[in-house]
């Protein structure tokens, strides 16, 4: 019987005792059967009166929009931390990635400085977005409630490193940094 994830639409999944649950390897949703699923819960503590709980603009979006609790500005060429007024409690083996918003990057030169920024499951401090204003002239001004980034919640499965004498060969080998083409001048 084929199984398609109702959240992301992919068919890449692991079955852990079919009568119990299926785990989608693409989006991380755990399905109890074909018709129902449960999601992990991320705890949140609002620590600023204007803070908002991150939310998705559309049901199928990957990222939760992040909103500013205060107004401010970042001068051209400067980098600053915009604190978002909340703390999160992630489940074990889960990370939150803070990413830029494509419209801000394209239209205003606003970038997340360490994109993606990783929030580990053990972190309990205030969540923030490191913003770099790459626009050559304009200050990036933001108001209370403006969207300044997005947060994607991902599984961070436990792995260990194993020391090898030599890694195995692949067709790609050591090719990187544009080696697969698509850029005429690389």
C-alpha positions as CSV (number, residue, x, y, z in Angstrom):
1,X,0.0,0.0,0.0
2,X,1.5,3.3,-1.0
3,X,1.5,6.2,1.5
4,X,1.6,9.9,0.7
5,X,2.1,12.4,3.4
6,X,-1.0,14.6,3.7
7,X,1.1,17.6,4.9
8,X,3.9,17.8,2.4
9,X,2.7,15.4,-0.3
10,X,5.9,13.3,-0.4
11,X,6.1,9.5,-0.2
12,X,9.4,9.2,1.6
13,X,8.6,7.6,4.9
14,X,9.6,5.1,7.5
15,X,7.2,2.6,9.0
16,X,7.7,1.9,12.6
17,X,5.4,-1.1,13.3
18,X,2.6,-0.2,10.7
19,X,-0.1,-0.6,13.3
20,X,1.5,2.2,15.4
21,X,2.9,5.0,13.3
22,X,4.7,6.3,10.1
23,X,7.3,9.0,10.1
24,X,7.6,11.3,7.0
25,X,11.3,11.7,6.2
26,X,10.6,14.9,4.3
27,X,8.6,17.1,6.7
28,X,8.9,15.1,10.0
29,X,5.2,14.6,10.5
30,X,4.3,11.5,12.5
31,X,1.1,9.7,11.2
32,X,-0.9,7.4,13.4
33,X,-2.7,6.1,10.4
34,X,-3.6,7.2,6.8
35,X,-6.2,9.7,8.0
36,X,-4.8,11.2,11.3
37,X,-1.5,12.5,12.5
38,X,-0.1,14.2,15.5
39,X,2.5,16.9,15.5
40,X,5.2,17.7,18.1
41,X,4.4,20.7,20.2
42,X,6.8,23.6,20.6
43,X,6.3,25.4,23.9
44,X,6.4,29.2,23.8
45,X,6.7,31.9,26.5
46,X,5.9,35.5,25.5
47,X,8.2,37.9,27.4
48,X,7.3,41.2,25.7
49,X,3.8,42.7,25.7
50,X,3.9,43.1,21.9
51,X,5.3,39.7,21.1
52,X,3.4,37.5,18.7
53,X,3.4,33.7,18.4
54,X,5.0,32.8,15.1
55,X,2.4,31.8,12.5
56,X,2.2,30.4,9.0
57,X,0.8,32.7,6.3
58,X,-0.7,29.7,4.5
59,X,-1.4,26.2,5.8
60,X,1.2,24.4,3.7
61,X,4.0,26.9,4.3
62,X,7.3,25.5,5.7
63,X,8.2,28.6,7.7
64,X,6.5,30.4,10.6
65,X,6.6,34.2,10.2
66,X,8.6,36.0,12.9
67,X,7.2,39.4,14.0
68,X,9.0,42.4,15.6
69,X,7.7,43.5,19.1
70,X,9.3,46.9,18.8
71,X,10.0,49.5,16.1
72,X,13.5,50.2,15.0
73,X,15.9,50.6,12.2
74,X,19.2,49.2,10.8
75,X,21.4,51.5,8.8
76,X,22.8,50.6,5.4
77,X,25.7,48.2,5.8
78,X,25.0,47.5,9.5
79,X,24.1,44.3,11.3
80,X,21.9,44.1,14.4
81,X,20.0,41.6,16.5
82,X,16.2,42.1,16.5
83,X,14.9,40.4,19.6
84,X,11.4,38.9,19.1
85,X,10.0,38.9,22.6
86,X,9.6,35.2,23.1
87,X,11.4,32.0,24.3
88,X,10.7,28.5,22.9
89,X,10.9,25.0,24.2
90,X,11.7,22.6,21.5
91,X,11.3,18.8,21.8
92,X,14.5,16.7,21.9
93,X,16.1,16.0,18.5
94,X,14.4,19.1,17.0
95,X,15.9,22.4,15.9
96,X,14.5,25.7,14.8
97,X,16.1,27.4,11.8
98,X,15.8,31.2,11.5
99,X,15.8,32.1,7.8
100,X,15.4,35.3,5.8
101,X,12.2,36.3,4.1
102,X,12.7,36.3,0.3
103,X,10.7,39.5,-0.3
104,X,12.8,41.5,2.2
105,X,16.0,40.2,0.7
106,X,15.0,40.9,-2.9
107,X,13.3,44.3,-2.4
108,X,15.2,45.8,0.5
109,X,18.5,44.0,0.8
110,X,17.6,42.6,4.2
111,X,19.4,39.3,5.0
112,X,19.7,37.0,8.0
113,X,23.3,37.3,9.0
114,X,24.0,33.7,9.9
115,X,21.4,32.1,7.6
116,X,20.1,29.8,8.6
117,X,20.5,30.5,12.3
118,X,20.1,27.4,14.4
119,X,18.2,27.2,17.7
120,X,19.1,24.0,19.5
121,X,16.5,22.1,21.6
122,X,18.3,23.0,24.8
123,X,18.3,26.8,24.3
124,X,16.0,28.8,26.5
125,X,16.9,32.4,25.9
126,X,15.0,35.0,23.9
127,X,14.7,34.2,20.2
128,X,16.1,36.8,17.9
129,X,17.0,37.4,14.2
130,X,20.4,38.7,13.2
131,X,19.7,41.1,10.4
132,X,22.3,42.5,7.9
133,X,21.1,45.5,5.9
134,X,22.9,45.0,2.6
135,X,21.1,47.9,0.8
136,X,23.8,50.4,-0.4
137,X,21.8,53.5,0.7
138,X,18.6,52.9,2.7
139,X,18.0,52.3,6.3
140,X,15.8,49.2,7.0
141,X,13.0,50.5,9.2
142,X,10.5,48.2,10.9
143,X,7.4,48.7,13.0
144,X,5.7,46.6,15.7
145,X,4.3,43.5,14.1
146,X,6.4,43.6,10.9
147,X,7.6,40.2,9.6
148,X,11.4,40.1,9.7
149,X,12.2,36.4,9.2
150,X,10.8,33.0,9.3
151,X,11.4,29.9,11.5
152,X,11.4,26.4,10.1
153,X,11.2,23.5,12.6
154,X,13.2,20.5,11.6
155,X,14.0,17.1,13.0
156,X,17.7,16.9,14.2
157,X,18.2,13.1,14.4
158,X,21.1,11.9,16.6
159,X,24.2,10.9,14.6
160,X,27.7,10.0,15.6
161,X,30.9,10.4,13.6
162,X,32.7,7.2,12.7
163,X,36.4,7.5,11.9
164,X,37.2,5.9,8.5
165,X,40.6,5.3,6.8
166,X,39.0,6.6,3.6
167,X,35.6,7.8,2.6
168,X,34.0,5.8,-0.3
169,X,34.2,7.0,-3.9
170,X,31.1,8.5,-5.6
171,X,30.4,9.7,-9.2
172,X,30.7,13.3,-8.0
173,X,33.9,12.7,-6.1
174,X,35.6,16.0,-4.9
175,X,33.7,18.2,-7.3
176,X,32.0,21.1,-5.5
177,X,31.6,24.9,-5.7
178,X,29.9,25.0,-9.0
179,X,31.4,21.8,-10.5
180,X,28.0,20.4,-11.6
181,X,27.5,23.4,-14.0
182,X,24.7,25.8,-14.4
183,X,26.9,28.9,-14.1
184,X,28.8,29.8,-17.3
185,X,31.5,31.8,-15.6
186,X,32.4,29.4,-12.8
